[in-house]
Amino acid sequence: MQERRITIKNPTGLHARPASLLVREAQQMQSELTIEKDGKTVNLKSLISLLSLGVAMGDTVLIRAAGADEAEALQRLERVIEDFQS
């Protein structure tokens, strides 16, 4: 298992559009993927679960990946987050 902490810089946080992009990317991965905020962990492949976290600008999330493509999954997910923050 690998994990990465990421601070959200997007002024609107992980609202519907960026969250759907992140979930779409996660669904392409074989690994089990979760995201945690303030001690609550949800399945990163579920849009409803991700939106339930209410991730806002300045929040730090922990993304965990476990599986055959875990390193690639973390890199790709981090890239998606960085792309919608710029």
N, C-alpha and C positions, 0 to 999 in steps of 0.2 A: 504494500500500500504506500502511496505517495500522497503528499498534501501540500497545498500552497495557500498562503494568506494573501488576500488582495483587498486593498482599500478602494472603495467605489468613489470615483471622481466626477461621474456624470451628474450634473445638477438635478436631474429628475430621478436619480437612483435607478433601480432595476424595475422600471415600469413595464407596461405590456410589450412594447416593441423590442427593447433590448433583451427582455426576459425571454421572449419567444425566439429570438436569434440564438440565445445561449442554450435554450432547451433543444432547439433543432440541431445544433452542433453536438450536444451531449448525446442525443438519440442515435447519432451515427457511430458512436463509440461502443465497443464491446464491454468495456470495464463498467463496474458498478460505480456510479458517481453520486456523491452527496454534496450538499452545501450547508454550512452551519453559520448561524448568526445568533449571538447572545445565548448560546447554549441550546438552541433549537436546530435540529438537523432534519433536512428533508431530501427527498429524491430529486436530483437535478434534472432528471428526464421528464419531470411532471411540471407543466406550466402552472397549474393551480397551486401546487405545493410551493413552488418558487415564489409566486406572488404573495402567498400567505406569510412569508417572512417579512415583507414590508421593508426591503432593503433600500435605504436612502443614501444620498450623498454623504460621504464621510464615514459610512459604516465599513467595518472590516469584516470580510467573510472568509471562511475556511472551506476550501474545496478539497475533497478527498476523492481519490481514484484508486480502485483495486481491480486488477485484472491484467490481461495480456497486453493491452495497449495503454496502460496507465500513464506512462511518461508522455506519450504523444497526446493523450487526452488532456492532460493538464496544460501542455503547451498550447494546444488549439483553443481551449476554453479561455485561457489567459489572453490570447490574441483577440478573441471575440470581444472580451470585456474592454481591452485597450482600444480597439477600433471604435467602439461606440462612446468612448470617453474623450476622443480627440476631436 
